[in-house]
């Protein structure tokens, strides 16, 4: 399949390795990689668990931190992103959920990795993209708002009906949450970014819960949020292990004169 590289290329560029050969029905890509407050990651990880999604592919990249995570079992965990598939009935598009440990740090790496993701989605008949993230305000709230940004006006009108607020935010969407929409639009795949209002300084299960509630209505799915606090704790521990290495890489980038990415949605 185009976009899937041979094993001997794995250390030279980003590869997407199929773990199971499947035929997808116009999949909707739902991206939930680490970002502000881990809001998108918490929501996507929970969807994978609650919907009993099946892993169909893994993404490896030399742009990820050069490390592995040591687990209590004594077995190492490789840094990667993963694609999980949820098959739908009644001719509804399948859900292709992208989760993972990290995002790339540099601009060049982001374009390379997200370009491969769009290629993989297109090769499998992808029809739509929903990216998930946090919108950092520096303030905590018990009732977080859900903000949005879309690739066209008709999507703004459609998703506003679900309680997503458009035109109420400012700044940029950095990382996969923004680039996947931009690169997808270039390939005529529409999409929307959904962001949960969050402080930004801690793992925010409350914002993820609000996001899940809205996504459940948008996608016509049932996802219990009872496990969110446990997921938040697990993600907080993993984040702590990865942040030190990412900080080292960011400092190295700064020393070489490349601007640092201030945040990733």
N, C-alpha and C positions, 0 to 999 in steps of 0.2 A: 504494500500500500504506500502511496506517496506520502512523504512526511515521516515515515518510520525508517530510522536508520539502522544499518547493520551494527552488530555488536562491536566490531573493531573501530567504529567511529565514536564510541560512547564518551571518550574523554576529550574530544575535540570540539564538540558543539552540543547543544541541547538535543536530546532524543526523547521520543515518546514510544514507550515499549508496551505493546498490547499484552495483557495478561489473559485475555479471553477474546476470541474472535466472535463478534456479534454484529447483527444488522440492526441499525437504529432507525426509529421512525421520526424523522424530522426533529431531532433532539433540540431542546432548549438548554443552552449552557448556563449553569448557575455557578458563578465564581465566588468562593468564600475563603480566600487566602488571608494570612495574617496582615493586620493593618491597625488602624486606630482603635484602641479599646478591645481589640480582637472581636469586635461585634460581628463582622461578617463571617469570621472563622467559626465562632461559636454557633451561629445559626446554621451554617452549611454542614458542620460536623454533626449537629443534632439531626438534621434532615437525613443524612446518610444512615444514621443509626435507626431512627424511628421509621423510616420508609424501607428499611432492609435493602438498601441499595447494593448492587453487585459491582465489585471492582472490575474494570475492563481495561485500564491502562495506567502506566506510571510514567512520570516525567522526571528525567534526570538532567542536570545541567552543570557544566564546569563553572557557571556563574554563581552557584550556590556556595555558602561557606564551606571551606575545606575541613570538614569535621564529621564525626559520627557521634551519636548519642549513646552513652553507656546506660543500659537498663538493669533493673534489679535482677532480672533473669540471668544476667551475665552475657547476654547477646546484644550486639551493637544494633542500633537503628540507623539506617541510611537516610540522609537528608533528601527528600524528594517531594513532588506533588503527585496527587492521585486523581484519577477520573472514576466516578461511580455512576452506574446507570440505574435509573428507575423506569421500568416499563409501565406504560399506561394503557388502560383499556378504552373502549369506545372511540378508537382512532385518535385519541389525544396524543400530542407530541410527547416523546419520552423526555425525561429529565436527565441531563448529563451534569453531575455535580463535581466541580473541581475544588479539592481541598489540598492542604499541604502544610509543611513545616515552616517554609520561608518564602520570601520574594527576593528577587535580585536587587542589588543596590544601585548599580550604575544605569544611566540612561540607555547606553548601548545594549547592555544585558537585558533590560526590560523589553526593548524592541525585539531582540532576537528570540527570547522565550515566548512572548505573547504572540509573535508572528507564527511560531510553531503551533501554538494552541489554536489560533484561528485556522491555520491550514488543516489541522486535525479535525476541527469542527466542520469545516467546509467539506472535507473528504467524506464525512459521515452524514452529509445532508442537513447540517445544522440550520435551524430556521430563526432562532432568536437568542439574545444574550441578556442575562440578568446578572449584574455584578453587585456584590454586597460589601458594605464597609461601614465605617464610623465617621461621624462628622464631629470633630473635636471643638468644644466650646470653652473648655477650661472650667466649666461649672457642672456640678452634679444635678440631676433632676429625677424625681420619682416617676414622672410621666413623660418620658422622652418622645420627642417628635420624630417622624420618619420623613426624611427629605429625599428628593429625587432629581436626577438629571437624565435626559433622554436624547436619542439621536434624531428625533423629529417631533413636530408639534402634535401630531395625532396621538403619539404615545403619552405626551404630557397630559392631554385631555383624558385619555383612557385611564391612566394610573392615578390621576387626581381623584377619580371616583372611588378609589380604594383607601383614600386617606393619606396618600403620599403628597407632600408639599413641594411644589416646584417654584423656582424663582426666589426662594427665601434664603439661599446660601450664597457665598462668594468664595473666590479663590480658585484653586485648581484641584483636580482629582489626580493624584500621582500614583503610579503603579498600575497593577493589573486592572483594578476597578475602572480606571479611565482609559487606558490603552486598548483594552479588549473592545470597548465600545468604538473607539476611533478606528482601529484596524478592521473591526467587523463591518463598520459602515462602508469602508473602502471596498469591501467584498460584497456589499449589498445585503448584509445581515444586520437588521435593526436591533436596538437594545436599549436598556435602561439601567441606571445605577441607582440602587436604593441604599440610603445611608441612615443609620440610627444615631440620634443625638446623644453625645456622650462627653464626659469630662475629658477623656483622652489620656489620663495619667494612670489608669488602672483597667483591669479586665472587667468589662461591663456586661454582666449577664442580664441585667434589667433591660438594657437597650436591645440586646439580642432577642429577648422574649417578645418585645413589642414588634420587632422586625418579623419574627416567626408568625405572629398572629396575623399580620398583614399579608405575608407571603402565602399563608394557608388559604386566604380568601382569593388572592390573585391566581394561584395555581390549582385551586380546588383540591387541596390535600388536607389530611389530618395529621398534625404533628404535636405531640404532647411536649410541654416545656418543663416537666417535672425534673428532668435530669440536667437542666441548665447549670445549676450551681456546682454540681459535680464536674461538669465539663469545664466550667470556668476555672476551677481549681487545678485540673489536669493541664489546661492550656497555660496557666500562670507558671507552673513549674517548668514546662518545656520552654516557654518564652525566656525565662531567666537563664536557662542553659545556653540558649542561642544568642541572646543579646550581647554577651561579652565578645563573641567572635565577630558578630556583625559590627560592633563598635570599633574593633581593631581594623576591620576592612574599611570602614568609613574614614577613620583617621588616616589610613594609608592613602585613600583616594584624595583626601584634602591636601595631604603633603605633596601629591603629584599635581595639584592645581586644578582638580575637577571639582565643581560645586557639589556640595552635599545635598542630598534629597532630604528636605526637612520633615516630611511625613509621607506615609503611604496609607491610602484609604483602606 
